[in-house]
Amino acid sequence: MSRHLHPSLDAFYAFLDRPLFPVSRLILAALVIPLVLVFTQPLWKIEMQAPQYPQGLQMEIYAHKVTGGHGGKDIAEINTLNHYIGMHKIDRAELKDLDWIPFALGLLAILALRCAAIGNVRALLDLVVLTSYVSVVAFGRFNNKLYVYGHTLDPEAPFKLPPFTPAILGKKQIANFTTESWPQMGSFLVGIFVVGLVAITLWHLIAGRRQAVHELAVAAPAAPTVPA
């Protein structure tokens, strides 16, 4: 069995070392553009509606900052409301555990350009794994941060609310506030990069593998004929 296994592994490792298609390199380099544009667009937006706020309150989360609606005034108003229910203040210091995201996006952009220039199938797969890790961890830590915000309320706060998790995706009612949380253009730009990267990888795993098998068959010496 091992004699049959080793040739298959050798063929697989040889396939991983194959260079990327020229078109794949161009597409991969182009995918860096939406990844860079992520820094100019919000990743997530949280809106709060209540009778005493007919225009609502808004908060936008970027990869490197948090901003409020109505010229930035909404952040101060949201923090005032949070103070009354004993929730932590929303500012960059409180969100410092998300500071790694800009560096992670920058690293992905650099690795994508490197893969486009000198990479092979192995480097492409490594990039997919790293991108998946960054995406899952970033969303997971965002969820955890919202959970912590709603479950570490000050028991001495003027208004008592049972622990809650703010809306992560969709709409949620908290006291007399209706909160909505949705991904924004920055998240869609990340999605373009991820979908494009996965598409290129699948193309190489299918078409590239087929091409490698064909080239191996063509290069194989013909079996000698035995004279009658």
N, C-alpha and C positions, 0 to 999 in steps of 0.2 A: 504493500500500500504506500509506503514511504517513497518508493521509486516513482510512483505516479504523482505523489504530492509535490515533490521537489521541482519537477519541471513546471507545474502549474504556478507555484510560488515564484519561481524565477521569471516566468512570463509576466506575472502580475507586477513584480518589482521593476521589470524592464518597461512595462507600460507606464508606471508612475514616473519614470525618468524621461518620458517622451516630451518634447517641447510642445507648447500650446500652438493652436492654429493661429495664423496671422490675424484673421478676423477676430478671434477671441481676444487677442492682445489689444486691438483697437477698442473693442467694446468695453473691456475691463478698464482701460485708461479713461474712457468716456464716463464710466460709472463713478469715477472719483468726483466728478463735477457735482452731482446731487449730494454726495457725502460732505463736500466742503460747504455747499449752500445751506446745510443743516444749521450752521452757526448763525444764519441770518433770519431764521424762522422759528416760531415757537414749536416745541414738541407736544405740549399738552395745554389745554385750556380748561379752567374750572370757573363756572358761573354760579352765582347765588341769587335767587329771587325771593323776595319777601314783600308783604304789603308796605312796610316802612321804607323799602328801597324800590320804588317803581321802575327805576332805570337799571336795577340790578348791580351786582358787584362782580368784577371779573379779575382773574389772575392767570397769567400766562407763564408757563415754565419753559425756559430755553435750556440749551445744553450748558450754558455758562452763567445764567442769571434768571431771576424771577422778577416779573414786572406786573403792575396792576393796571386796571383799566382807568379811563377818565384821567389821563395824564399822570398815571402812577398813584393817584389819590386812593384808589380802592384798597391797596395793600394796607395802608394805615387804618382804614375803616374796618377791614377784615381783622386786623390785629386787635383793634379795640373790642370787637365782638368776641374774639377768642379769649381776651383777658377776662371778660365777664363769665365765661364758662370754664375758665381754668386751662385753656389749651395753650401750648407753647406758641411763642411769637414766630411768625413766618418771616424769615430773612435768610440771607446767604449763609450766615454763620450757623443757623440751625440746619441748613441743607449741605453742610460741608462734606458729608459722606458721599455726596454726588459729584464732588469736584473731579473725580477720576474720569467722568464721561467725556469731557472735551479731549483729554489726552488719549482715551481709547479710540475716539473717532479719528483723531489725527494719526494714530498708529495704524489704523485700518486703511486710511488713505495712502500712507507711505508704503505699506505692504502690498496694497493693490497695484500701485505704480511699479513697484519692484517686480511683482509677479508678471505684470504686463511686459516689462522690459526683458527680464532674464529668467522668468519662471518656467516651471514645467507642471505636469499634472499633479505631482506631489505637493508643490507649493500652492497650487490652486485649492486642493483639498484642505491643506492646513489653514488657508485663509477662510474657507467656509466654516471650519470648526471654530476658529477664533471669533468670527463674526457671530455665529450662533451663540457662543458663550457670552459675548458682550451684550447681545440683544436680550437674552434670557435674564442675565444678572441685573441689567439696568432696569428692566420692567419689574423684576422681583423686588429690588431694593426700593423702587418707587412705591410699590404696593405696601411694603413693610413700613416705609416712612409714614404713609397715610394712616396705617393701622396704629403705629406708635402715637401719632398726633391725637387720635381719638380715644386711646386707651390709657393715657397718662394724664388725665385731667386733675387739676389741683382740687383736692377735697374742700379747700377753704374758699373756693370761688363763690361769688355772689349768687350765681345761678347754677343749680345742680342738674346735670344731665347724666343719664346712664352712659357708660362707655359705648362708643360707636366707631365705625370705620367710615370715613368720608367716601363719597362716590369716587370710584376708580374708573369705571367705564359705564356711562349711562346716567340715569336720573335717580335721585334718592331724596327722600323727605327727612329732614332733621329739624325737630321742633317746628317752628313756623317758616323755615327756609326750605326751598326746593333747590337742591344742588345738582348741577350737571357737569360731567367730566368727559371730555372727548379728545382724541388725538388730533393734532393740527398738522400743518404743512411739513414741519420738521420731521415728524414721524413718518409721513408719506414719502419724504425724500430718502429717509433711511430704508423704507420698504422697497423703493426703486432699486437701491444698491443691493439689497439682500436678494430680491427676486432675480435681478440680472445676474448676480453671482451664482445663484443656484442653477439658473438656466444654462449658463456657460458650462458649469460643472457637469450637469446631466448630459449636455451635448458631447463633452469629451468622454464621459463614461460609456456612452452608447456608440456614437459615430467614431470617436477616437479609438475605442476598443475594437470595433469592427474593422477599422482601417489597419490596426496593428496586426490583427489575426490574418487579414488578407495579405499584408506584406510578408508575414512569416511564411504563409503558404506558398507565395510566389518564390521566396528565397530558398525554400527547402529543396534539396537535390532530389531529382526524380529517382524512383526505385529502379535498380538495375534489372534488366530483363534476362530471364534465364533461357538459354537456347534450348530448343526442343531436342 
